[in-house]
Structure formats: structure tokens, C-alpha cells
Amino acid sequence: MSTPRRVVLITGAARRIGAAIAHRVHAEGYDVALHYRGSAGDMQSLVAELEAARAGSTLMLQADLAVFDRLPELVAKTVGHYGRLDALVNNASAFYPTPAGSATPAQWEELFGVNARAPFFLAQAAAPHLRAARGAIVNIADIYADKPRADLAVYAASKAALLAVSRGLAVSLAPAVRVNAVSPGAILWPDGGIETDMQANLLARTPLGRVGDPSDIAGTVAWLLGDAAAYVTGQVIHVDGGRAIA
């Protein structure tokens, strides 16, 4: 039987920005299908928090998004559990340096596979259900798609491809499904940290002069999924403290 509440599938939801998105949309009344790859402990903690707030509102889904067959399976399991799917948030991302001169085909395949191919084919699998719900898709891109860093050439290209995917899907799935992207700036420093001088350089090129918070991204995603953004599609929302114009 279909749940009366709206349902969203979020990839890479166990921690960092993904967890913030999960908390925000759950607080707004969505039931959540939460994908993770390896962060089982973080995911279990997140689910415990959300279930304490509203029992029966979560579904844990483990998958490696680089494995193509797992993509339609995630959608099928979500719909099989809840009876509906109203929204898709493609948040999961592969990220590591790939300097020109030492990047490998395997790195290219991994970064494009997770960052561009998976969002497209998840959207394709979800499309019939999203059309029925007149739902929405939000893809999480990156400021580096527009302003690449020298050592992130392949990563930047994969996120630029995600922006193209977002625009293409916005046209292909209209008018029933809205598709937008959010492009974060400095929200969280990468796992493992970042050099102090690089932090200072990034902030010097950020008009607001500070790091953002995962809640900034989560709030933007929630707005794009909601009725307040009912006439918004094919857009890239920069949540970057102004770096896109600096």
C-alpha cells in the first residue's frame, strides 16, 4: 500500500551534506530512502535518529553506484517498500585529485560513473514514478564544474557533465518532472583536511568570506523539491557564498 507521505530517494545520505539533506526533508514530512555505499555505522546512526522522530519513515539501501545494475534496483526497492516515489536527490559523489599528466582511464571511469552516469540512469529508472507523482529531481554538482581546480580536472569534468545531464533531463522529463541542480562552494572541507593556505585562498575568493554549512545546501534542496519552486526547472542554484561571481 502506498504511504500517504511523499517519498524521496537520496544517494550518499549517510554523512556530511547527504545526512543534512536527509534530516531536512524528513523534518518536512518526507519518508526517506537512504542510499549509502560503505558508511554503514553512520547510516545506522542517522536512521536511528530519524526513526526516533517518526517510526517507519526510513529505508536503508546499500549499493556501489559504479555498478550499473544497482541503479534501477535502488528505485525498485524504494517503490516496492513505499509504493511511490516523489523525488530523487543525486548527492553521492566520488572526489579525489586527478592532475592532468597523471590521471588514468580507471579514474575517469570511476568519477564519471558515480558523478554523471549514475544520476542519469537513476533518473531514467525513477522517471515513470516521478511523472506519476509530478515530482522533482535535484542533482548536487560543485563550483568546480564552472571553476576547475588544476588538480581536479577529471572531477570537474564529471560535475560539468552532471550539469548538462540536469539540463537535458529538465527538458526530457518536462512538464511532469522538474529537474534542477545545486552547486555548492566551500561547505565542508574534504575528509583528510586541506592545507591552511588553500583554505585561506578559497575564502579570500568568497565574497561572504566564510565557509558555508550543510544546512545551506539542505535548505536549498528542500525548496527545490517543494511547491514553492513549482515553476523552477533546468536551473543551477549556486550556494557558494558568491564565489561564482568573484
Buried (B, 14 or more C-beta within 10 A) or exposed (E): EEBEBBBBBBBBBBBBBBBBBBBBBBEEEBBBBBBBBEBEEBBEBBBEBBEEEBEEBBBBBBBEBBEEEBBBBBBBBBBEBBEBBBBBBBBBBBBEBBEEEEBEEEBBEBBBBBBBBBBBBBBBBBBEBBEEBEBBBBBBBBBBBBBBBEBBBBBBBBBBBBBEBBBBBBEEBEEEBBBBBBBBBBBBEEEEEEEEEEBEEBBEBBEBEEBBBBBBBBBBBBBBBBEEBEEBBBBBBBBBBEBBEE
